[in-house]
Structures are given as structure tokens and as C-alpha cells.
Amino acid sequence: MMSKMGILEIAAGGLAGAVFSFLFVISSRLVSVVTNLLATISEQGQLGPNK
């Protein structure tokens, strides 16, 4: 299947994979950081309607 594709299509697929991987790692780290911050704030009692 790959032999029927040209060099530009293969390069575009590789670039798309690299960009997706980069964005996936960044977004998962962002979710992790926000979760930890919310847990810390919640533990200190600064989160919720009864501050």
C-alpha cells in the first residue's frame, strides 16, 4: 500500500503524525497540571460555594 503513494503523501503523513503526537502530549500534560491544581485548591478548602 505504501508503494502506491508518492513521497509527498508519505512525508505529509509523517508530519501529521508528529504534530498529532506533540499536541497529544501537550494536552495530556495540561490536563494533568489542571487536575493537580484543582486537587490542591480543593484540599485547602478554597474551592466550592462555602469558601
KOLDO-665833 format. One record per residue: residue number from 0; z, y, x of N, C-alpha, C in turn. Coordinates in pm, 1 decimal, padded with zeros to 6 digits. Each point is the difference from the previous one (the first is absolute). Example, Ala and Ser with C-alpha at 12.3 -4.5 7.8 and 13.67 -1.06 7.14 Angstrom:
<kekol gudo="0" n_w="00780.0" n_v="-00569.0" n_u="01319.0" ca_w="00000.0" ca_v="00119.0" ca_u="-00089.0" c_w="00000.0" c_v="00120.0" c_u="00090.0"/>
<kekol gudo="1" n_w="-00072.0" n_v="00105.0" n_u="-00035.0" ca_w="00006.0" ca_v="00119.0" ca_u="00082.0" c_w="00073.0" c_v="00109.0" c_u="-00077.0"/>
//
This chain:
<kekol gudo="0" n_w="00000.0" n_v="-00119.1" n_u="00082.1" ca_w="00000.0" ca_v="00119.1" ca_u="-00082.1" c_w="00000.0" c_v="00126.2" c_u="00087.0"/>
<kekol gudo="1" n_w="00075.3" n_v="-00000.9" n_u="00106.5" ca_w="00005.2" ca_v="00117.5" ca_u="00087.2" c_w="-00132.4" c_v="00024.0" c_u="00072.3"/>
<kekol gudo="2" n_w="-00078.1" n_v="-00105.4" n_u="00021.7" ca_w="-00125.7" ca_v="00018.0" ca_u="00072.3" c_w="-00103.4" c_v="00075.2" c_u="-00083.3"/>
<kekol gudo="3" n_w="00017.2" n_v="00004.1" n_u="-00129.8" ca_w="-00093.7" ca_v="00071.4" ca_u="-00086.2" c_w="00033.0" c_v="00148.5" c_u="-00009.9"/>
<kekol gudo="4" n_w="00110.9" n_v="00041.7" n_u="00057.9" ca_w="00040.9" ca_v="00140.3" ca_u="-00004.0" c_w="-00042.5" c_v="00068.3" c_u="00129.2"/>
<kekol gudo="5" n_w="-00022.5" n_v="00129.4" n_u="-00010.0" ca_w="-00036.7" ca_v="00076.6" ca_u="00118.1" c_w="00124.0" c_v="00048.3" c_u="00073.3"/>
<kekol gudo="6" n_w="-00024.8" n_v="00061.6" n_u="00112.6" ca_w="00109.7" ca_v="00046.8" ca_u="00084.1" c_w="00079.1" c_v="00110.9" c_u="-00069.4"/>
<kekol gudo="7" n_w="-00067.6" n_v="00085.4" n_u="-00076.2" ca_w="00070.2" ca_v="00109.1" ca_u="-00068.0" c_w="00092.0" c_v="-00052.4" c_u="-00110.2"/>
<kekol gudo="8" n_w="-00043.3" n_v="-00102.3" n_u="-00070.8" ca_w="00083.2" ca_v="-00056.0" ca_u="-00105.5" c_w="00124.2" c_v="-00067.6" c_u="00057.3"/>
<kekol gudo="9" n_w="-00017.3" n_v="-00071.0" n_u="00110.4" ca_w="00113.0" ca_v="-00066.4" ca_u="00065.0" c_w="00096.3" c_v="00104.0" c_u="00055.6"/>
<kekol gudo="10" n_w="-00052.7" n_v="00106.0" n_u="00061.7" ca_w="00084.7" ca_v="00106.2" ca_u="00053.5" c_w="00074.1" c_v="00072.6" c_u="-00111.9"/>
<kekol gudo="11" n_w="-00067.7" n_v="00022.0" n_u="-00112.5" ca_w="00065.0" ca_v="00066.3" ca_u="-00112.8" c_w="00111.6" c_v="-00087.0" c_u="-00056.4"/>
<kekol gudo="12" n_w="-00020.9" n_v="-00129.5" n_u="-00005.5" ca_w="00104.4" ca_v="-00091.2" ca_u="-00045.8" c_w="00120.4" c_v="00000.2" c_u="00092.3"/>
<kekol gudo="13" n_w="-00025.3" n_v="00002.6" n_u="00129.5" ca_w="00110.0" ca_v="00005.7" ca_u="00097.2" c_w="00077.0" c_v="00130.9" c_u="-00009.3"/>
<kekol gudo="14" n_w="-00072.5" n_v="00109.5" n_u="-00014.7" ca_w="00065.4" ca_v="00130.3" ca_u="-00013.8" c_w="00081.7" c_v="00007.7" c_u="-00128.0"/>
<kekol gudo="15" n_w="-00055.2" n_v="-00051.7" n_u="-00108.3" ca_w="00072.8" ca_v="-00000.1" ca_u="-00127.5" c_w="00126.0" c_v="-00084.8" c_u="00010.7"/>
<kekol gudo="16" n_w="-00008.7" n_v="-00112.4" n_u="00067.6" ca_w="00118.2" ca_v="-00084.4" ca_u="00019.9" c_w="00106.2" c_v="00069.1" c_u="00082.8"/>
<kekol gudo="17" n_w="-00041.7" n_v="00070.5" n_u="00103.2" ca_w="00095.5" ca_v="00070.9" ca_u="00085.3" c_w="00067.7" c_v="00114.2" c_u="-00075.8"/>
<kekol gudo="18" n_w="-00077.5" n_v="00075.0" n_u="-00078.0" ca_w="00056.8" ca_v="00110.7" ca_u="-00078.0" c_w="00095.5" c_v="-00053.1" c_u="-00105.6"/>
<kekol gudo="19" n_w="-00038.2" n_v="-00109.3" n_u="-00067.0" ca_w="00088.0" ca_v="-00059.8" ca_u="-00100.4" c_w="00130.1" c_v="-00046.1" c_u="00063.1"/>
<kekol gudo="20" n_w="-00007.8" n_v="-00066.5" n_u="00114.0" ca_w="00121.3" ca_v="-00047.2" ca_u="00067.4" c_w="00091.0" c_v="00116.0" c_u="00038.7"/>
<kekol gudo="21" n_w="-00059.5" n_v="00106.3" n_u="00052.8" ca_w="00078.5" ca_v="00117.0" ca_u="00038.8" c_w="00070.3" c_v="00061.6" c_u="-00120.3"/>
<kekol gudo="22" n_w="-00073.4" n_v="00020.1" n_u="-00109.1" ca_w="00059.4" ca_v="00059.6" ca_u="-00119.7" c_w="00105.1" c_v="-00091.7" c_u="-00062.6"/>
<kekol gudo="23" n_w="-00022.0" n_v="-00130.0" n_u="00006.1" ca_w="00096.5" ca_v="-00095.2" ca_u="-00054.0" c_w="00130.9" c_v="00005.7" c_u="00077.1"/>
<kekol gudo="24" n_w="-00007.6" n_v="00005.2" n_u="00131.3" ca_w="00121.0" ca_v="00006.7" ca_u="00082.4" c_w="00074.1" c_v="00131.6" c_u="-00025.0"/>
<kekol gudo="25" n_w="-00072.1" n_v="00110.8" n_u="-00004.6" ca_w="00062.8" ca_v="00129.8" ca_u="-00022.5" c_w="00066.5" c_v="00004.8" c_u="-00136.9"/>
<kekol gudo="26" n_w="-00067.9" n_v="-00048.2" n_u="-00103.1" ca_w="00058.0" ca_v="00005.7" ca_u="-00134.6" c_w="00119.1" c_v="-00093.8" c_u="-00013.4"/>
<kekol gudo="27" n_w="-00004.0" n_v="-00116.6" n_u="00063.0" ca_w="00114.5" ca_v="-00090.2" ca_u="-00008.7" c_w="00120.3" c_v="00057.1" c_u="00074.8"/>
<kekol gudo="28" n_w="-00023.4" n_v="00066.2" n_u="00110.4" ca_w="00110.5" ca_v="00065.0" ca_u="00072.9" c_w="00058.4" c_v="00114.7" c_u="-00081.5"/>
<kekol gudo="29" n_w="-00085.5" n_v="00074.5" n_u="-00068.8" ca_w="00046.5" ca_v="00110.5" ca_u="-00083.6" c_w="00088.6" c_v="-00051.6" c_u="-00113.0"/>
<kekol gudo="30" n_w="-00040.4" n_v="-00108.4" n_u="-00062.7" ca_w="00081.0" ca_v="-00060.0" ca_u="-00106.3" c_w="00133.4" c_v="-00046.9" c_u="00056.1"/>
<kekol gudo="31" n_w="-00001.1" n_v="-00057.7" n_u="00117.0" ca_w="00123.3" ca_v="-00047.2" ca_u="00063.4" c_w="00095.1" c_v="00115.2" c_u="00029.6"/>
<kekol gudo="32" n_w="-00053.3" n_v="00109.8" n_u="00052.1" ca_w="00083.6" ca_v="00115.9" ca_u="00032.1" c_w="00060.2" c_v="00060.6" c_u="-00126.5"/>
<kekol gudo="33" n_w="-00080.3" n_v="00016.3" n_u="-00104.0" ca_w="00048.3" ca_v="00058.1" ca_u="-00124.6" c_w="00106.5" c_v="-00088.9" c_u="-00063.0"/>
<kekol gudo="34" n_w="-00019.5" n_v="-00131.1" n_u="00004.9" ca_w="00098.2" ca_v="-00092.5" ca_u="-00054.9" c_w="00132.9" c_v="00011.3" c_u="00073.6"/>
<kekol gudo="35" n_w="-00004.9" n_v="00007.9" n_u="00131.4" ca_w="00123.5" ca_v="00013.6" ca_u="00077.0" c_w="00068.9" c_v="00133.0" c_u="-00026.7"/>
<kekol gudo="36" n_w="-00077.0" n_v="00107.4" n_u="-00013.4" ca_w="00059.1" ca_v="00129.1" ca_u="-00030.5" c_w="00066.9" c_v="00000.2" c_u="-00137.1"/>
<kekol gudo="37" n_w="-00065.5" n_v="-00059.6" n_u="-00098.7" ca_w="00059.3" ca_v="-00007.6" ca_u="-00133.2" c_w="00126.5" c_v="-00084.8" c_u="-00000.6"/>
<kekol gudo="38" n_w="00001.3" n_v="-00107.7" n_u="00076.3" ca_w="00119.6" ca_v="-00083.2" ca_u="00008.0" c_w="00114.8" c_v="00076.0" c_u="00064.5"/>
<kekol gudo="39" n_w="-00029.2" n_v="00076.1" n_u="00102.2" ca_w="00104.4" ca_v="00078.2" ca_u="00067.2" c_w="00054.5" c_v="00108.9" c_u="-00092.0"/>
<kekol gudo="40" n_w="-00088.2" n_v="00069.2" n_u="-00068.5" ca_w="00043.0" ca_v="00105.6" ca_u="-00092.2" c_w="00079.2" c_v="-00058.9" c_u="-00115.1"/>
<kekol gudo="41" n_w="-00042.2" n_v="-00113.9" n_u="-00050.7" ca_w="00069.1" ca_v="-00066.0" ca_u="-00109.4" c_w="00139.1" c_v="-00045.3" c_u="00042.7"/>
<kekol gudo="42" n_w="00009.9" n_v="-00049.0" n_u="00122.8" ca_w="00129.8" ca_v="-00046.5" ca_u="00051.9" c_w="00097.6" c_v="00116.5" c_u="00014.2"/>
<kekol gudo="43" n_w="-00048.3" n_v="00116.2" n_u="00031.9" ca_w="00085.3" ca_v="00116.9" ca_u="00016.3" c_w="00034.2" c_v="00064.1" c_u="-00133.5"/>
<kekol gudo="44" n_w="-00059.3" n_v="-00046.1" n_u="-00107.0" ca_w="00029.8" ca_v="00053.0" ca_u="-00132.6" c_w="-00071.3" c_v="00127.8" c_u="-00033.1"/>
<kekol gudo="45" n_w="-00106.4" n_v="00031.6" n_u="00069.4" ca_w="-00072.9" ca_v="00124.6" ca_u="-00024.5" c_w="-00119.5" c_v="-00020.1" c_u="-00091.2"/>
<kekol gudo="46" n_w="-00019.2" n_v="-00118.8" n_u="-00052.2" ca_w="-00116.3" ca_v="-00030.5" ca_u="-00081.4" c_w="00046.8" c_v="-00037.6" c_u="-00139.4"/>
<kekol gudo="47" n_w="-00062.2" n_v="00056.0" n_u="-00099.4" ca_w="00032.9" ca_v="-00035.5" ca_u="-00138.2" c_w="00047.6" c_v="00120.8" c_u="-00076.9"/>
<kekol gudo="48" n_w="00026.3" n_v="-00019.3" n_u="-00131.0" ca_w="00037.8" ca_v="00113.4" ca_u="-00084.2" c_w="00141.1" c_v="00053.8" c_u="00026.1"/>
<kekol gudo="49" n_w="00089.0" n_v="-00082.2" n_u="00054.3" ca_w="00137.7" ca_v="00045.7" ca_u="00025.9" c_w="00020.2" c_v="00022.6" c_u="00149.1"/>
<kekol gudo="50" n_w="-00057.3" n_v="00107.0" n_u="00050.1" ca_w="00006.2" ca_v="00031.8" ca_u="00142.7" c_w="00137.9" c_v="00031.2" c_u="00045.3"/>
//
